[in-house]
């Protein structure tokens, strides 16, 4: 009987050890899964479900083969973009916050936002159209930037998710909003295509002659959000000229050749290679914050605007557009005042923007391509942001 009890104790101990070891294996597996998931920072719907200006805000996802994107309709924003890097690892290449409140209170209002009515700057916020003077609220020194104080980045868009890889934002900007004439109906369609491409399609109509220049202001880091500086990213811009600016970053009206200047990216250079050079234009922009005149290099039946590669990830971004210009911004005004979804701060030059566009201050620059839209006309333009691995 004593031997039976001893045997039972031994069996029980072995069983408990086996269960304990099994639990250990399960725990290890769960930990591994959590570690893998942590590569893609969690965006929770509850952090975006809120009301702003009386309209419902939420979080939206779309995806396709090898690419996934997160948006919020507050500002029509792209807030995260996961693409395949080396060894197929998914990397979030668009910086952003993890809540609607984070975007609303950010000291940088344009992270990932759909920009309008008029992207970039208008001198003194003033322009004349059909003999009538218009005033947009100034919000960038003496000038108006990206549509005024309450541009499209600070409105809640209506949403139509047409399928798993397409998201449509709609917004009607009323006559007189931010000083612009006409009721402007805007439709922006973001589509993820199977070749790791983000298609951005912009449409607008008006009932009164107005001005329109729409774009997206995604801030990219191709090494991944929170991975540090973008100064070693290698960039090529298919432009032989740029539009020099004054101290307020308003174009002088000239088209200046990039040859033999720090603005020459016709061949590949790292962003940081010449950014500290003593140059008046770099001084005005505190780095690169300039519009490039695309030279007509064609691919996909449109202008091949730029190619840029992350030095750590090997992820390469090619931009194609129907627009004549590209604004290159090297993150010069990032000040570590905001926290991204990864937990990293928006440190100086840890993200860049490449915005497809018509030229800055176009309403006041007769030599620049017009951005005037009249009743009966349709504003329509498409840009592609295609990702691959170097």
Helices and strands as residue ranges (DSSP letters): H 2-37, G 45-47, E 50-52, E 55-57, E 59-64, E 67-72, E 77-84, G 86-88, E 90-92, H 100-104, E 113-115, E 121-122, G 123-125, E 126-129, E 132-135, E 144-145, G 152-154, E 158-163, E 166-173, G 177-179, E 184-193, E 197-206, E 210-211, E 215-217, E 234-237, E 239-243, E 256-257, E 269-270, H 280-285, E 289-294, E 298-299, E 302-309, E 315-321, E 325-329, E 353-357, G 362-364, E 372-373, E 379-389
